[in-house]
Structure formats: structure tokens, C-alpha cells
Amino acid sequence: MKRVALVFTGGTISMQTDPVVGAAIPVLSGEQILATVPGLEKLAEYELVNFARLPGPHMTPGLMLELAEELRRLLEREDICGAVVTHGTDTLEETAYCLDLLLTSEKPVALVGAMRSSSEPGWDGPPNLLAAVRTVVCEQARGLGVVVVMNDEINAASEVTKTHTEALGTFQSPNFGPLGIVDRDRVLILRRPAFREHIHTDTIDTHVDIIKMAAGVDDRLINYAVESGTHGLVIEALGRGNIPSYAIPGVENAVRRCIPVVVVSRCLRGRVLDTYGYTGGGHELRQMGAILGGHLPGQKARIKLMLALGLTKDIERIRAIFEKNYY
């Protein structure tokens, strides 16, 4: 029987309603959660790692780096076939993407969470955990990279995002759809990612800011970030990758100071492209020196830029990391 590493970091899957607080908090240990998952022992042997007991918003890029190192050690062992990581759903996609960029093992890693706490009817933690283990022990899951398994769907860490604040099927891949599904006793892989990306670094630069564009937004926040010492900027632009003309001086200021500026779209679907040539259009931004971020949402582009800056400060190398497979 295959052996799986079960790494618990907290999240709603570990939460119960506290009678004093009057709301859910993370209290359950990995052992307590596993006691609620009947049938797990029939799928795999497992090794439990209580890495942390955090709500999703308390996860940090530094902890993601530590988690990657813990997983790297586990996956190097011959007796471990893969790993399942429980995580709070608010930042699950960011941790999953960070791990996907850092881990090079062919062994599968699945992140899993819950949308309802153990105090609520229909707690989805146990079935999600069972589906994640079933995925990891499936031979077809090798080489997929890091995946997110929720609501019986398997989504690539590089493509998935949280689309709803509460729905059980919140994790979706808007541009490409799921990689596969868990159908009771079967794992069905329907497609594989066209490529996997890796950033080979053991350092993460957390001094990266996100600034979202909207009608009439100017460059005050961009300039504040620059003046306060940011090492990189992610601009959540409008549509295809355009910004109001009022924000252009701030981007010019950042680029002039050799601060990488990555442009993504605030839209749920589609990639950014230098289509429009008017002032503030994507063509002008790219000519100015901004980097196009493909299909990535802002939160993932920030993770990627943090890792890229951990590897190099060279703007053209960072540009290649973002643009080589998309432009």
C-alpha cells in the first residue's frame, strides 16, 4: 500500500465554533481531523505532519517557503508517494502556486480545504480530504504539478482561483477548466497542463505590492509604494491590460528606478496583451518597460514576482520568467 504525507496547516477544515468567541476558529489537530475520515486507511498508509494551525489569512510567503522545504524533504523519501496539504481557502491558491513554482518532484502534491467548519451541517472537510488522498495515490497524478482538490474537482495550482466566498464549488479554473474529477472510487484525469514552470530559488522577496486600477485612478499609490521602498509592483489593470492615463507617470517612475512592474488584468478570464496604443494602453505600458503577466490574477503574479526577485534582480530575466511561455 502506498504511503502519503499528510501535512496540516489549519484553515476551516480545522475549525470549530468557539462558544466564547461566537465564531469559528482553528482548533482541531491533524489527528482529530483524521479521526473523522472513515475509509482513509483503506486508500493509503499515511504519515502525519502538524505544520501549523492557522486560518488562511495568517499564511505568509515566508511560511510558504518553509512549507516548500518541508515538502521537499518528504518527497525525497522513497517510501512517500506524494503529499496532501490542508490549508485555509482564503490564501490556498497562493500557497499552491508558490509550491508549484518551487517543487520539482514528479510526485503529486494536493492542497485541500473546507468551506464549512466541523460545527456546521454538511462539513466538507472529510470528503475533500478523502478525495485529495485518492488523487495523490493515483498513478496518473504523477507529473501534474501541485493541484487543488475540492468538491471532487482536480485543478492545477497555476490555473485555479477562488471564485465565491462561500460555495462548495468555489475553486475553479476559469480559463481552462479542471484537470480531472474524483468520481467516488475513481480518479479521472481529463487533461494535463501544457507545461510546468519552476523558479529555482530558496529566497522569497516579500517587498512586492499590488495596486488595482479603476476608473480615474491616479498614480498616488504607485508613487507611495516606490518611495516607501517596494522591490516590485503588480498592477491589476483594466481589460486587456490598460490603465487610466493619470496612473502613467507612476509606472514611468517605477520603471525608471528599475523596479519590475508586472501588468495583469482584473478580469476573471483572459490574458493581458499589448493590443491598445492609446495613452495608458497595454502597448504603451510594454514599450515603457512593463512586464505582461499572462493569465495570472494579481495575487498569483505577486507570488511569482516575489520568487523571481528572490532569484534575480535583473529586469530582463524577470521578464523572461513571466513572458517566455505566453508571448
N, C-alpha and C positions, 0 to 999 in steps of 0.2 A: 504493500500500500504506500502511496506517495506521502511525503511529509511537507506540510505547508507552514510557513512562518506567519503567525497572526500578530500584527503589530497594532496596538490600541493607542490612539492619540486623544480620544474623547469625542466630543460632538453630541448631537441629540441622541444618537444610539446609546449613549451612556447616561442619559438624563432621566431624572425623576422629579416630580413636583415636590418642592420643599414646602411644608406646611407653614413655616415661619415666613419665608420669603413670599410665598403665594405664587410661585412661578417655577419653571423647570430649570434645574442646574445639573452639571455633570457630576454624578456621584458613583456610578457603577464601575467596578473594576472589570478588567477583561475576563476574569474568572466568573464573575457574576453574570456577565452578558452571555458567555458561552453556556452557562447552565440553562439558558432559555432557548437553546438552539438544538432541538432533538434531531437526531439523524446525522449530525456533523461527523461523528466518529465513524460512520459508515463510508464517508467520502474520502477521508484522509486522516492520517496522523497529523498532529499539529504541535507547534511549539509557540508558547505564548510570550509576548514581549509587551509589558506595560510601559510604553514610551512616555506617555503623558496623559493627562485627564483635563483637556482644555475645550472650551467652546470654540467654534470656528473663528470668530473674530480675534481670538487671542493667539492664533498661529502667526508666526513671523517668518520672514525669509531666512533668518539665521537658524531657526528651528527646522525649516525645510532642509537646509544644508546638513544639519545633524541627522535628520531622518534619512536623507540620502546615504550618508555614510553608514548608518546602522543597517540599512537595507543592502548596501553593497557587501558588507561583511556576511550577512545572512545568505545572500545569493551566491557567494563564492563557495559555500559549503556544498559538497557533493550530495549530502542527504536531503537538502532542501530543494524542492522542485519549483517553488515560487512563493510569493508573499501576498497577503491581504492586509490592507491598512484601513482601519476605521478612522473617520475624520468628520469634523463638523462641516455641514454642507455650505456654509456661507463662503468659505475660502477653499473648499475642496478642489475646485478646478485649478486654482493657482498652484496648490501643492502638487497635484497630479501632473501638471505641465512642467513644473520645476523638476520633479523626479524623472519625467520622461526625457528631459534635456540632459540630465546628469547621468542616468543609469544606462549602461551599455549592454547589460546581460540580455541574453535571449530568453531567460526565464521570465514568465509573466508576473506582473505586479498589478493588483486590482485595488483601487480605492473604493470604499463603500461608506455610506452614512445612513441616516434615517431622517424622515421628515416629521415623524411623530415620536414623542418620548414614550418611555415604558409606562408612564402613568396614563396614557391616552388609549382609547379604544383603537384597535387596528394598528398597533405598534408595528412598523415596517422594518425594524432593525433586524430581528432574527431571519426573516425570509431573504432580506437583502444580503446578509452575511452568508447564508447558505448558498445563494446564487453566486456570490463572489468566489467562494471556495470551489464550487463546482466549475467555475470558469478557469481558475488557476490550475486545477489538476487536468484540464482538457489539453491534449497534445496540440490541438490546433491553435491554442492561445500563445504558444511559443512564437517569439519574434514579432508580436503585435505592438510591443512597447507597453507603456503604462496605460491601463484602461480604467474607466469608471463603470462600476456595475451597480445599477439602481433600477428598481421597478422592472426587473427581468430584462433590461436592455444593457448591451455592452457598447460603450462609446469610447473612442480614442481620446486620450488626455489632451492631445493637441487640437481637438475639434469640438469638445463638449463644453457647454456652458449652462449655468443655472438660469432657467427661463421663467420661473414662477416662484413666488415667495413661500408657497405652502403645498402645492400639488405634489402628489407622489411621483408623477412623471416629469418632474421639473428639469431633470438633466437630459438635454437633447443636443444634437449636433445639427444646427440649423442649415449649414451649407451642404452637408454630405450625408447625413443620416447615420444610424448606428452601424457598428461593425458586425453586430450579431445580436442574438437573443438567447436567453435561458428559458427553455420550454420544458418545465417540470424536470425530467431526468436527463435532458439533452441540452448540450451547448451547440448552437448552430452559428458558425462564423460565416457571414454572408459576403464579406469583402475584407480586404486588407489595405492598410494605408499605403499610398504610393511610395513613400519614403519615410525614414526616421531621421530626425535631426539630433545631434549631440553637441554640447558645449563642454569641452574638457577643461574644467576648472575646479579648484577646491576653495574658491573665494567667491563671495557674492557682495556686490556693491549696493548697499541699501539706499544710497542717496539719489533716488530716482523718483520723479514726481509725475503725476497725471493731471492734465488740465483739460477739461471738457469744453467744447465750443457750443455756442448757441447764438441766436440772432443778436447782433450788436455787441458781442463780447469783444473787449479790447485786450491790450497786452499787459495789463497791470499784474495779473497773477504770474504770467510768464516771466516778466522782469523781476518780480519778487523772488521767484524760485531761483533765477540766475544770480541775483545779488546775494541771496542767502546761502549760496554755495552748492546748488544742485549739481550732480555729476551727469545727469541725463534727464531728458524730458520725453514724455509720451503725450501727444496731442490727440485727443478724441475729436476728430474733425467731423464736418458735416458731409453727408452723402458719400461721394466717390473719393473724398479726401481733400475737402476745401475748407477754408476758414474765412471769417469776416476780414475785410481789409484793415480794420482797426487793430487786429492782432499781428499783422505782418511785421511791424518794427520789432516786436518782442522776439519773434522767431529769428529775424536777422541778427539781433543782438546775441542770442544764444549760439547760433551757428558761427558768428564772428569770433566768439570765445572758445570755439572748438568743443562745444557741448553737443553731444549727439541728440538730435530731435527726431523721434520716430512718429510718423503720422499713421493713425488707424482711423476707422470710421465708427461713429456712434451707432450706426445701423446694425441690426442683428445679423443680416446676411450680406454677403458680397465682399470683395476685396477693394482696397484703395488702388487708384490708378491716376497717373498724371494726364487726365483727359482734358481738363479745362484750363484755358490760358488767360482768363481774366485775373485781375488783381485779387490775390488770395486763393486762386485756383490751385489744384494739385500740381499742374505743370510748373507754375512759378515756384511753389514750395520745393519741388525736386531740383529745379535749376539753382535754387538758392543753397541747396545742400542738405535738405531734409531727407530722411530715410523712409521709404514706404514699408508698411508693416503687414502687407498681405491681408489675410482673412482674420488676423488676430484681433480679439477685443482688447480694450485698453489694459485690463488687469493682467492679461497674459503677456502682452507686449512689454509691460513693466517688468515682469519676472524675467523674460528673455533678455531685456536690456541690462538688468542687474547682473545676470550671469555673463553676458558679453563683456560688460565693463570689468567684471572680475577676472576675465581672461586677458583683455587688452584695452588700451585707451586709444588705439588707432581708429579713427573715424571710418576709414575705408574698409578695414577688417570687420568693423561692426556693421557697416552697410552690407557687406557680403553675407554676414550671418543672417541678416533679415531678408535680403532680396534674392539670393542665389537660386532658390528653388521656385520663385514666384514671378520673376521679371526677366 
